[in-house]
Amino acid sequence: LMYSYPEWLIKMWLKHYGPKNTIKTISFTRSQTPIALSINMMKGDFEALNKDEDFTKSKLTTSGYSYVGKGKLNENKFFLNHDIFVLDHSLQFVVDILDPFQGDKVLICSDNKTVALATTLRMNDFGKVNYVCPNINASNQTRLMASHFRLSNLIPIESSLSLLITHYQYGEMDKVLCMPPSSDFGLIRKKPEIVITFKKEDMDNLIKVQKEYIEEYSKYVKDEGTFVYSVTTLNDKESRKIVKEFLNKHSEFFLM
Protein backbone atom coordinates (compact mmCIF):
# COMPACT_ATOMS: atom_id res chain seq x y z
CA LEU A 1 0.00 0.00 0.00
CA MET A 2 2.76 2.44 0.92
CA TYR A 3 4.48 2.15 -2.45
CA SER A 4 1.26 2.90 -4.34
CA TYR A 5 1.41 6.54 -3.16
CA PRO A 6 3.96 9.28 -3.93
CA GLU A 7 6.77 9.36 -1.37
CA TRP A 8 6.25 13.08 -0.61
CA LEU A 9 2.59 12.43 0.27
CA ILE A 10 3.48 9.57 2.64
CA LYS A 11 6.13 11.71 4.33
CA MET A 12 3.60 14.53 4.80
CA TRP A 13 1.06 12.21 6.41
CA LEU A 14 3.72 10.64 8.62
CA LYS A 15 4.72 14.10 9.81
CA HIS A 16 1.14 15.17 10.50
CA TYR A 17 -0.41 11.97 11.87
CA GLY A 18 2.33 9.44 12.69
CA PRO A 19 2.89 5.89 11.30
CA LYS A 20 -0.21 4.21 12.80
CA ASN A 21 -2.74 6.76 11.55
CA THR A 22 -1.00 7.02 8.17
CA ILE A 23 -1.45 3.26 7.64
CA LYS A 24 -5.10 3.56 8.68
CA THR A 25 -5.62 6.45 6.25
CA ILE A 26 -4.07 4.57 3.33
CA SER A 27 -6.06 1.40 4.11
CA PHE A 28 -9.31 3.38 4.26
CA THR A 29 -8.67 5.05 0.90
CA ARG A 30 -8.32 1.58 -0.66
CA SER A 31 -11.50 0.16 0.87
CA GLN A 32 -15.05 -0.18 -0.45
CA THR A 33 -17.78 1.49 1.60
CA PRO A 34 -21.60 1.63 1.21
CA ILE A 35 -23.20 4.53 -0.65
CA ALA A 36 -23.71 7.47 1.70
CA LEU A 37 -27.16 9.10 1.65
CA SER A 38 -28.96 11.98 3.28
CA ILE A 39 -32.67 12.04 4.00
CA ASN A 40 -34.87 14.75 2.51
CA MET A 41 -35.69 16.70 5.69
CA MET A 42 -38.83 18.18 4.08
CA LYS A 43 -40.55 14.91 3.21
CA GLY A 44 -38.38 11.90 4.04
CA ASP A 45 -39.89 9.24 6.30
CA PHE A 46 -37.37 8.45 9.05
CA GLU A 47 -39.50 5.65 10.47
CA ALA A 48 -39.86 3.87 7.12
CA LEU A 49 -36.14 4.15 6.35
CA ASN A 50 -35.21 2.84 9.80
CA LYS A 51 -37.36 -0.24 9.23
CA ASP A 52 -36.06 -0.90 5.70
CA GLU A 53 -33.24 -3.49 5.62
CA ASP A 54 -31.66 -1.78 2.59
CA PHE A 55 -30.62 1.19 4.75
CA THR A 56 -28.63 1.70 7.93
CA LYS A 57 -28.70 4.91 9.98
CA SER A 58 -25.44 6.81 10.30
CA LYS A 59 -24.24 7.56 13.84
CA LEU A 60 -22.13 10.49 12.63
CA THR A 61 -24.80 12.83 11.26
CA THR A 62 -28.40 13.79 11.97
CA SER A 63 -29.72 12.93 8.49
CA GLY A 64 -27.28 10.30 7.23
CA TYR A 65 -27.93 6.77 5.99
CA SER A 66 -25.94 4.13 4.12
CA TYR A 67 -27.37 2.01 1.32
CA VAL A 68 -26.58 -1.67 1.91
CA GLY A 69 -29.21 -3.16 -0.39
CA LYS A 70 -28.34 -5.53 -3.25
CA GLY A 71 -30.52 -3.79 -5.85
CA LYS A 72 -29.70 -0.66 -7.81
CA LEU A 73 -30.12 2.51 -5.78
CA ASN A 74 -31.64 4.39 -8.72
CA GLU A 75 -34.46 1.83 -8.77
CA ASN A 76 -35.22 2.12 -5.06
CA LYS A 77 -38.60 3.69 -4.21
CA PHE A 78 -37.15 6.10 -1.66
CA PHE A 79 -34.61 7.38 -4.16
CA LEU A 80 -37.20 7.72 -6.95
CA ASN A 81 -39.53 9.65 -4.62
CA HIS A 82 -36.70 12.06 -3.63
CA ASP A 83 -36.94 10.91 -0.01
CA ILE A 84 -33.15 10.45 -0.06
CA PHE A 85 -30.21 11.68 -2.11
CA VAL A 86 -26.52 10.83 -2.37
CA LEU A 87 -24.21 12.89 -0.15
CA ASP A 88 -21.01 11.84 1.65
CA HIS A 89 -21.27 11.64 5.43
CA SER A 90 -18.36 14.08 5.74
CA LEU A 91 -20.31 16.70 3.79
CA GLN A 92 -23.44 15.99 5.84
CA PHE A 93 -21.31 16.63 8.93
CA VAL A 94 -20.30 20.02 7.48
CA VAL A 95 -23.99 20.93 7.04
CA ASP A 96 -24.61 19.84 10.65
CA ILE A 97 -21.89 22.22 11.82
CA LEU A 98 -23.32 25.06 9.70
CA ASP A 99 -26.67 24.32 11.39
CA PRO A 100 -28.93 26.21 8.93
CA PHE A 101 -32.28 27.27 10.36
CA GLN A 102 -35.55 28.43 8.82
CA GLY A 103 -35.33 32.03 7.70
CA ASP A 104 -31.52 32.18 7.58
CA LYS A 105 -29.73 33.92 4.74
CA VAL A 106 -26.90 31.56 3.74
CA LEU A 107 -23.95 31.86 1.34
CA ILE A 108 -22.28 28.68 0.10
CA CYS A 109 -19.04 28.19 -1.83
CA SER A 110 -18.54 24.54 -2.80
CA ASP A 111 -17.91 22.48 -5.92
CA ASN A 112 -20.59 20.05 -4.66
CA LYS A 113 -24.05 21.46 -5.36
CA THR A 114 -25.68 18.76 -3.22
CA VAL A 115 -24.31 20.53 -0.13
CA ALA A 116 -26.49 23.50 -1.11
CA LEU A 117 -29.44 21.12 -1.58
CA ALA A 118 -28.98 19.59 1.88
CA THR A 119 -28.77 23.06 3.43
CA THR A 120 -31.97 24.25 1.72
CA LEU A 121 -33.88 21.11 2.73
CA ARG A 122 -32.70 21.54 6.32
CA MET A 123 -34.30 25.00 6.28
CA ASN A 124 -37.60 23.62 4.90
CA ASP A 125 -37.21 26.01 1.93
CA PHE A 126 -37.64 29.05 4.24
CA GLY A 127 -34.99 31.75 4.04
CA LYS A 128 -32.49 31.85 1.17
CA VAL A 129 -29.49 29.74 0.18
CA ASN A 130 -27.17 31.57 -2.21
CA TYR A 131 -24.98 29.02 -3.98
CA VAL A 132 -21.91 30.36 -5.81
CA CYS A 133 -21.29 28.31 -8.97
CA PRO A 134 -17.94 28.16 -10.80
CA ASN A 135 -19.54 28.19 -14.27
CA ILE A 136 -22.83 28.36 -16.20
CA ASN A 137 -23.14 24.56 -16.39
CA ALA A 138 -23.04 24.23 -12.61
CA SER A 139 -25.59 27.02 -12.32
CA ASN A 140 -27.99 25.31 -14.76
CA GLN A 141 -27.55 21.95 -13.01
CA THR A 142 -28.35 23.55 -9.67
CA ARG A 143 -31.54 25.11 -11.04
CA LEU A 144 -32.57 21.72 -12.43
CA MET A 145 -31.86 20.03 -9.09
CA ALA A 146 -33.87 22.67 -7.23
CA SER A 147 -36.75 22.12 -9.65
CA HIS A 148 -36.70 18.33 -9.07
CA PHE A 149 -36.95 18.87 -5.31
CA ARG A 150 -39.46 21.74 -5.72
CA LEU A 151 -37.27 24.25 -3.96
CA SER A 152 -37.80 27.97 -4.48
CA ASN A 153 -35.14 29.40 -2.16
CA LEU A 154 -32.02 27.74 -3.55
CA ILE A 155 -30.50 30.51 -5.68
CA PRO A 156 -27.47 29.68 -7.88
CA ILE A 157 -25.20 32.53 -8.94
CA GLU A 158 -22.27 32.27 -11.34
CA SER A 159 -19.36 34.30 -9.97
CA SER A 160 -15.61 34.35 -9.46
CA LEU A 161 -14.08 35.25 -6.11
CA SER A 162 -13.17 38.77 -7.25
CA LEU A 163 -16.70 39.51 -8.54
CA LEU A 164 -18.59 38.18 -5.53
CA ILE A 165 -18.88 41.68 -4.05
CA THR A 166 -20.95 42.74 -7.08
CA HIS A 167 -23.66 40.25 -6.02
CA TYR A 168 -23.70 40.55 -2.21
CA GLN A 169 -22.84 43.05 0.50
CA TYR A 170 -20.36 42.44 3.28
CA GLY A 171 -21.95 41.46 6.57
CA GLU A 172 -25.38 40.47 5.19
CA MET A 173 -25.30 36.66 5.66
CA ASP A 174 -26.41 34.79 8.77
CA LYS A 175 -24.25 31.83 7.83
CA VAL A 176 -21.45 31.28 5.34
CA LEU A 177 -19.93 27.98 4.22
CA CYS A 178 -16.59 28.28 2.40
CA MET A 179 -15.27 25.10 0.74
CA PRO A 180 -12.48 26.37 -1.53
CA PRO A 181 -10.50 24.31 -4.07
CA SER A 182 -8.26 21.84 -2.23
CA SER A 183 -5.92 18.93 -2.85
CA ASP A 184 -8.90 16.59 -2.26
CA PHE A 185 -6.65 14.07 -0.45
CA GLY A 186 -9.69 13.15 1.62
CA LEU A 187 -11.40 11.88 -1.55
CA ILE A 188 -8.69 9.51 -2.80
CA ARG A 189 -11.00 6.54 -2.38
CA LYS A 190 -13.41 8.08 -4.90
CA LYS A 191 -10.78 9.86 -7.01
CA PRO A 192 -7.67 7.63 -7.05
CA GLU A 193 -6.22 9.69 -9.91
CA ILE A 194 -5.47 12.46 -7.39
CA VAL A 195 -2.26 10.75 -6.24
CA ILE A 196 -1.00 10.83 -9.84
CA THR A 197 -2.25 14.21 -11.06
CA PHE A 198 -1.54 16.32 -7.97
CA LYS A 199 2.10 17.40 -7.63
CA LYS A 200 3.92 18.58 -4.53
CA GLU A 201 4.85 21.86 -6.21
CA ASP A 202 1.12 22.65 -6.69
CA MET A 203 0.57 22.88 -2.93
CA ASP A 204 1.96 26.38 -2.30
CA ASN A 205 -0.20 28.00 -4.96
CA LEU A 206 -3.28 26.10 -3.75
CA ILE A 207 -2.78 27.24 -0.16
CA LYS A 208 -2.43 30.84 -1.39
CA VAL A 209 -5.81 30.52 -3.14
CA GLN A 210 -7.41 29.01 -0.02
CA LYS A 211 -6.20 31.95 2.09
CA GLU A 212 -7.79 34.33 -0.42
CA TYR A 213 -11.09 32.44 -0.16
CA ILE A 214 -11.23 32.37 3.64
CA GLU A 215 -10.40 36.08 3.82
CA GLU A 216 -13.03 37.13 1.26
CA TYR A 217 -15.92 34.87 2.30
CA SER A 218 -15.48 35.72 5.99
CA LYS A 219 -16.40 39.34 5.18
CA TYR A 220 -19.99 38.38 4.29
CA VAL A 221 -20.90 37.05 7.77
CA LYS A 222 -23.13 39.15 10.03
CA ASP A 223 -22.12 40.04 13.56
CA GLU A 224 -22.80 36.94 15.70
CA GLY A 225 -23.17 34.89 12.50
CA THR A 226 -21.56 31.54 11.70
CA PHE A 227 -18.65 31.03 9.32
CA VAL A 228 -17.60 27.49 8.37
CA TYR A 229 -14.36 26.79 6.50
CA SER A 230 -14.03 23.23 5.18
CA VAL A 231 -11.62 21.40 2.87
CA THR A 232 -11.72 17.79 1.64
CA THR A 233 -8.12 16.97 2.45
CA LEU A 234 -5.80 15.22 4.87
CA ASN A 235 -3.27 18.03 4.90
CA ASP A 236 -2.74 20.21 7.98
CA LYS A 237 -1.38 23.10 5.90
CA GLU A 238 -4.75 23.41 4.11
CA SER A 239 -6.86 23.07 7.23
CA ARG A 240 -5.70 23.66 10.81
CA LYS A 241 -2.80 25.95 9.90
CA ILE A 242 -4.93 28.17 7.67
CA VAL A 243 -7.62 28.43 10.35
CA LYS A 244 -5.03 29.22 13.04
CA GLU A 245 -3.44 31.93 10.89
CA PHE A 246 -6.87 33.39 10.09
CA LEU A 247 -7.89 33.54 13.77
CA ASN A 248 -4.62 35.23 14.68
CA LYS A 249 -5.45 37.99 12.19
CA HIS A 250 -9.16 38.31 13.02
CA SER A 251 -9.96 38.65 16.71
CA GLU A 252 -13.64 39.13 15.86
CA PHE A 253 -13.86 35.40 15.05
CA PHE A 254 -13.57 32.54 17.54
CA LEU A 255 -13.86 28.74 17.36
CA MET A 256 -17.18 27.25 18.39
Solvent accessible surface area in square Angstrom, and as a share of the most:
residue,aa,sasa,rsa
1,L,107,0.53
2,M,67,0.30
3,Y,220,0.84
4,S,53,0.34
5,Y,15,0.06
6,P,37,0.24
7,E,119,0.54
8,W,53,0.19
9,L,0,0.00
10,I,13,0.06
11,K,120,0.51
12,M,26,0.12
13,W,1,0.00
14,L,64,0.32
15,K,162,0.69
16,H,39,0.17
17,Y,64,0.25
18,G,20,0.20
19,P,99,0.62
20,K,146,0.62
21,N,74,0.38
22,T,0,0.00
23,I,83,0.42
24,K,120,0.51
25,T,28,0.16
26,I,0,0.00
27,S,48,0.31
28,F,113,0.47
29,T,12,0.07
30,R,139,0.51
31,S,42,0.27
32,Q,178,0.79
33,T,51,0.30
34,P,74,0.46
35,I,76,0.38
36,A,14,0.11
37,L,0,0.00
38,S,3,0.02
39,I,1,0.01
40,N,4,0.02
41,M,68,0.30
42,M,82,0.37
43,K,111,0.47
44,G,17,0.16
45,D,70,0.36
46,F,76,0.32
47,E,112,0.50
48,A,34,0.26
49,L,0,0.00
50,N,90,0.46
51,K,148,0.63
52,D,36,0.18
53,E,161,0.72
54,D,48,0.25
55,F,9,0.04
56,T,66,0.39
57,K,86,0.36
58,S,15,0.10
59,K,204,0.87
60,L,132,0.66
61,T,9,0.05
62,T,83,0.48
63,S,2,0.01
64,G,0,0.00
65,Y,1,0.00
66,S,17,0.11
67,Y,17,0.06
68,V,70,0.40
69,G,18,0.18
70,K,213,0.90
71,G,51,0.49
72,K,137,0.58
73,L,19,0.09
74,N,91,0.47
75,E,116,0.52
76,N,20,0.10
77,K,126,0.53
78,F,16,0.07
79,F,60,0.25
80,L,108,0.54
81,N,83,0.43
82,H,65,0.29
83,D,15,0.08
84,I,2,0.01
85,F,12,0.05
86,V,66,0.38
87,L,3,0.02
88,D,24,0.13
89,H,40,0.18
90,S,69,0.44
91,L,15,0.08
92,Q,2,0.01
93,F,105,0.44
94,V,15,0.09
95,V,0,0.00
96,D,31,0.16
97,I,82,0.42
98,L,1,0.00
99,D,88,0.45
100,P,5,0.03
101,F,140,0.58
102,Q,84,0.37
103,G,52,0.50
104,D,20,0.10
105,K,65,0.28
106,V,0,0.00
107,L,0,0.00
108,I,0,0.00
109,C,12,0.07
110,S,6,0.04
111,D,123,0.64
112,N,49,0.25
113,K,62,0.26
114,T,26,0.15
115,V,0,0.00
116,A,0,0.00
117,L,2,0.01
118,A,8,0.06
119,T,0,0.00
120,T,1,0.01
121,L,2,0.01
122,R,43,0.16
123,M,1,0.01
124,N,51,0.26
125,D,23,0.12
126,F,125,0.52
127,G,28,0.27
128,K,85,0.36
129,V,0,0.00
130,N,5,0.03
131,Y,2,0.01
132,V,11,0.06
133,C,1,0.00
134,P,91,0.57
135,N,67,0.34
136,I,96,0.49
137,N,95,0.49
138,A,18,0.14
139,S,2,0.02
140,N,77,0.39
141,Q,92,0.41
142,T,0,0.00
143,R,125,0.46
144,L,107,0.53
145,M,21,0.09
146,A,7,0.05
147,S,74,0.48
148,H,100,0.45
149,F,28,0.12
150,R,216,0.79
151,L,15,0.08
152,S,82,0.53
153,N,36,0.18
154,L,7,0.03
155,I,68,0.35
156,P,11,0.07
157,I,42,0.21
158,E,82,0.37
159,S,14,0.09
160,S,57,0.37
161,L,36,0.18
162,S,91,0.59
163,L,100,0.50
164,L,1,0.00
165,I,79,0.40
166,T,96,0.56
167,H,78,0.35
168,Y,24,0.09
169,Q,134,0.59
170,Y,106,0.40
171,G,33,0.32
172,E,37,0.17
173,M,0,0.00
174,D,37,0.19
175,K,28,0.12
176,V,0,0.00
177,L,0,0.00
178,C,0,0.00
179,M,17,0.08
180,P,9,0.05
181,P,69,0.43
182,S,19,0.12
183,S,3,0.02
184,D,28,0.15
185,F,1,0.00
186,G,37,0.36
187,L,37,0.18
188,I,6,0.03
189,R,75,0.27
190,K,110,0.47
191,K,76,0.32
192,P,84,0.53
193,E,88,0.39
194,I,14,0.07
195,V,22,0.13
196,I,124,0.63
197,T,91,0.53
198,F,31,0.13
199,K,100,0.42
200,K,125,0.53
201,E,134,0.60
202,D,61,0.32
203,M,13,0.06
204,D,116,0.60
205,N,99,0.51
206,L,26,0.13
207,I,22,0.11
208,K,124,0.52
209,V,41,0.24
210,Q,0,0.00
211,K,71,0.30
212,E,80,0.36
213,Y,39,0.15
214,I,5,0.03
215,E,50,0.22
216,E,30,0.13
217,Y,4,0.01
218,S,6,0.04
219,K,96,0.41
220,Y,0,0.00
221,V,17,0.10
222,K,85,0.36
223,D,139,0.72
224,E,184,0.83
225,G,31,0.30
226,T,19,0.11
227,F,36,0.15
228,V,13,0.08
229,Y,33,0.13
230,S,18,0.12
231,V,25,0.15
232,T,31,0.18
233,T,19,0.11
234,L,52,0.26
235,N,1,0.00
236,D,24,0.12
237,K,88,0.37
238,E,0,0.00
239,S,30,0.19
240,R,158,0.58
241,K,103,0.44
242,I,3,0.02
243,V,37,0.21
244,K,138,0.58
245,E,64,0.29
246,F,9,0.04
247,L,44,0.22
248,N,117,0.60
249,K,128,0.54
250,H,38,0.17
251,S,112,0.72
252,E,119,0.53
253,F,47,0.20
254,F,164,0.68
255,L,129,0.64
256,M,189,0.84
